[in-house]
Amino acid sequence: MYSMNNKYYADAYGPDTKALAACIKKAFEIANTDDEVARVVFYSYTKNNFMQVSKFFGDDNVNHMFSRPMRIRECKKPIRCATALTYKKECEYRNTPKEVIVCCHMDSKDVFKVDDYKTAKYVIALSWTLDGLNAWKARWKAENVLDGRMEEKADAPKNALLLTALQEMDVRMYETKNLSHFDDAETCKTYIRSIHKYLPDVKPSDITDYLVTELGWENKNAAEVGELLQRLKEGRTFRGGQKTYLKEYYSRWKEKIGK
């Protein structure tokens, strides 16, 4: 399983300074105790989304941290601010997990993108709406920085048939973990057709979550697979993948888990 105790969150509604303060405190605690951490990054959509961060560090300091990191007494590691676009460009050339990334006022969809960055050793997410992080925190069993509790909704029982199917699919795709190669895409589409037909209770988010947390896929690639199932559930279709002998796949999965 690829999930680790390195995901934290705080549910907030709007400009909640208490929640942001808790995220900052957790980020500094991690940076001060983990020698592998090189810096703390405050991350959001655009520079306009750092107004609350400015209340803690000051407008001038935040503007300074957009161009280069700075140090403060409370944190042993340098701190910087980065917009989504800037940070994405930086990560094209770096792949060592050495940063604590604090995602400020964001929802699950955009924090999932941060999970794909190889630079992120820890992710701390602060929402803008109370339910904005539900999918992300449930996927990772993230810890609430306000009370220290783990996300309880993440403890749903695993679907052994689905996990067996996805593990088999991953192996047959030679663990490329993406759909860029035609043969791998065809394999994936066949498995999705079989899952749709014989595991009707499976949701697209179940597939995406399993591929990311259990099999180490990047979120953007796993989301493509989830979208294939979504298309079928909506009565649409897609080109590719076998449409016959799908029951043989299902029967093999059942045999593997002894059903």
C-alpha positions in Angstrom: 0.0 0.0 0.0 1.4 3.4 -1.0 -0.4 5.6 1.5 1.7 6.9 4.4 1.2 8.9 7.6 2.2 12.1 5.7 -1.1 13.6 4.9 -2.8 16.2 7.1 -5.8 18.5 6.8 -8.0 21.1 8.4 -11.6 21.6 7.4 -12.4 25.3 7.2 -15.1 27.5 6.0 -13.8 30.7 4.4 -10.9 32.6 6.0 -10.5 30.5 9.2 -7.4 31.8 10.9 -7.5 29.1 13.6 -7.4 26.3 11.0 -4.6 28.0 9.1 -2.6 28.5 12.3 -2.9 24.8 13.0 -1.6 23.9 9.5 1.3 26.3 10.0 2.1 24.8 13.4 2.1 21.3 12.0 4.2 22.3 9.0 6.8 23.8 11.3 6.8 20.8 13.7 7.5 18.5 10.8 10.2 20.7 9.3 11.9 21.1 12.7 12.0 17.3 13.4 12.5 15.7 10.0 16.1 16.2 8.8 15.2 15.1 5.3 12.8 18.1 4.9 14.5 20.9 3.0 11.8 23.6 3.1 8.2 24.5 3.7 6.1 25.6 0.7 2.8 27.5 1.1 0.9 26.7 -2.1 -2.4 28.0 -3.7 -4.0 28.8 -7.0 -2.8 32.4 -7.5 -1.1 35.2 -5.5 -4.5 36.5 -4.7 -5.2 33.4 -2.6 -2.4 34.2 0.0 -4.3 37.0 1.8 -4.7 34.8 4.9 -1.1 33.7 4.8 -0.1 37.4 4.7 -1.9 37.9 8.0 0.6 35.6 9.7 3.8 36.5 7.9 3.1 40.1 6.6 2.5 41.3 3.0 6.1 42.2 2.4 7.5 38.8 3.6 4.9 36.9 1.5 5.9 38.9 -1.6 9.5 38.2 -0.8 8.8 34.4 -0.5 7.3 34.3 -4.0 10.7 35.1 -5.4 13.0 33.3 -2.9 12.7 31.4 0.3 13.3 33.1 3.7 13.9 32.0 7.2 12.0 32.8 10.4 12.8 32.1 14.0 10.0 29.5 14.4 11.1 27.2 11.6 14.5 25.7 11.1 14.0 25.3 7.3 13.4 28.1 4.7 9.9 29.0 3.8 8.5 30.0 0.4 5.2 30.7 -1.3 4.3 29.4 -4.7 1.3 29.5 -7.1 0.1 26.3 -8.7 1.5 27.3 -12.1 4.9 28.3 -10.8 5.3 25.2 -8.6 4.2 22.9 -11.5 7.0 24.3 -13.6 9.6 23.9 -10.8 8.6 20.2 -10.3 9.4 19.3 -13.9 13.1 19.3 -13.0 13.0 18.0 -9.4 11.9 14.6 -8.1 13.3 14.3 -4.5 10.6 14.4 -1.8 12.1 17.0 0.5 9.2 19.5 1.0 6.3 20.1 3.3 3.5 21.6 1.1 0.7 23.5 2.7 -2.2 23.7 0.3 -4.1 26.8 1.2 -7.9 27.1 0.7 -8.1 24.3 -1.9 -10.4 21.4 -2.6 -9.7 17.7 -3.3 -9.4 18.0 -7.0 -6.5 20.4 -6.8 -4.8 18.8 -3.8 -4.8 15.5 -5.7 -2.5 17.2 -8.2 -0.1 18.0 -5.5 0.1 14.3 -4.6 1.6 13.7 -8.0 4.6 16.0 -7.3 7.7 14.0 -6.5 8.9 16.9 -4.3 6.1 16.5 -1.7 7.2 14.5 1.3 4.3 15.8 3.4 1.1 17.5 2.3 -1.1 19.6 4.6 -4.4 20.7 3.1 -6.6 23.5 4.2 -10.1 23.7 2.7 -12.2 26.7 1.8 -15.5 24.9 2.2 -16.3 22.4 5.0 -16.7 19.5 2.7 -14.1 20.5 0.1 -11.4 18.0 1.2 -13.7 15.0 1.8 -12.5 12.9 -1.1 -8.8 13.6 -0.5 -8.8 13.1 3.3 -10.8 9.8 2.9 -8.4 8.5 0.3 -5.3 9.0 2.5 -6.8 8.5 6.0 -5.4 12.0 6.6 -4.9 13.3 10.1 -6.9 16.3 11.3 -4.4 18.9 12.6 -7.1 20.5 14.7 -7.8 17.4 16.9 -5.2 14.8 15.8 -7.9 12.2 14.7 -7.7 10.2 11.5 -10.4 10.5 8.9 -12.9 7.8 9.9 -14.7 7.5 6.6 -11.5 5.9 5.1 -12.0 2.7 7.1 -14.5 1.2 4.7 -13.8 -2.5 4.0 -11.7 -3.2 0.9 -13.3 -4.7 -2.1 -11.2 -7.8 -2.6 -12.5 -8.5 -6.1 -11.8 -5.0 -7.3 -8.3 -4.9 -5.8 -7.6 -8.3 -7.4 -8.8 -7.0 -10.8 -6.7 -3.9 -10.6 -3.6 -5.7 -9.5 -3.9 -8.1 -12.4 -4.6 -5.2 -14.8 -1.5 -3.4 -13.5 0.7 -6.4 -14.1 -0.7 -7.0 -17.6 0.1 -3.4 -18.4 3.7 -4.1 -17.3 3.2 -1.6 -14.5 3.5 1.4 -16.8 0.7 2.9 -14.7 -0.6 5.1 -17.5 -2.5 4.8 -20.8 0.1 6.3 -23.1 0.9 3.0 -24.9 -1.9 1.6 -27.2 -1.6 -2.0 -25.9 -1.7 -0.8 -22.3 -4.8 1.3 -23.0 -6.5 -1.6 -24.6 -5.8 -3.8 -21.7 -7.1 -1.2 -19.3 -10.3 -0.7 -21.2 -11.0 -4.4 -21.3 -10.7 -4.6 -17.5 -12.9 -1.5 -17.1 -15.6 -3.1 -19.3 -15.5 -6.3 -17.2 -15.6 -4.3 -13.9 -18.6 -2.3 -15.1 -20.5 -5.5 -16.1 -19.7 -7.8 -13.2 -18.9 -5.3 -10.3 -21.8 -2.9 -10.7 -21.4 -1.4 -7.3 -17.9 -0.1 -8.0 -17.7 3.7 -8.3 -15.1 5.5 -10.4 -13.6 7.0 -7.3 -13.0 3.5 -5.9 -10.9 2.7 -8.9 -9.0 5.9 -8.7 -8.3 5.6 -5.0 -7.1 2.0 -5.3 -4.8 2.7 -8.2 -3.2 5.6 -6.3 -3.0 4.2 -2.7 -2.6 0.5 -3.4 -0.7 0.4 -6.7 1.3 3.7 -6.8 -0.3 5.3 -9.8 -0.2 9.1 -10.2 -3.5 10.7 -9.6 -3.8 12.2 -13.1 -3.4 8.7 -14.7 -5.6 7.0 -12.3 -8.3 9.6 -12.9 -8.3 8.7 -16.6 -9.1 5.1 -15.7 -11.9 6.2 -13.4 -13.3 8.4 -16.2 -13.6 5.3 -18.4 -15.9 3.7 -15.9 -17.8 6.9 -15.4 -18.5 7.0 -19.2 -20.0 3.5 -19.1 -22.1 4.3 -16.0 -23.6 7.3 -17.8 -24.6 5.2 -20.7 -21.8 6.4 -23.0 -19.0 4.3 -24.3 -15.4 4.5 -25.6 -13.4 2.9 -28.3 -11.1 0.0 -27.6 -11.0 -3.0 -25.2 -12.6 -6.4 -25.6 -16.3 -6.6 -25.4 -16.6 -10.4 -25.4 -15.4 -13.1 -22.9 -15.5 -10.6 -20.1 -16.9 -13.2 -17.7 -13.6 -15.1 -17.9 -11.9 -12.2 -16.3 -14.5 -12.0 -13.5 -14.3 -15.8 -12.9 -10.5 -15.6 -12.6 -10.7 -12.8 -10.0 -13.2 -14.9 -8.0 -10.9 -17.9 -8.2 -7.9 -15.9 -7.0 -9.7 -14.8 -3.8 -11.3 -18.2 -3.2 -14.9 -17.2 -3.9 
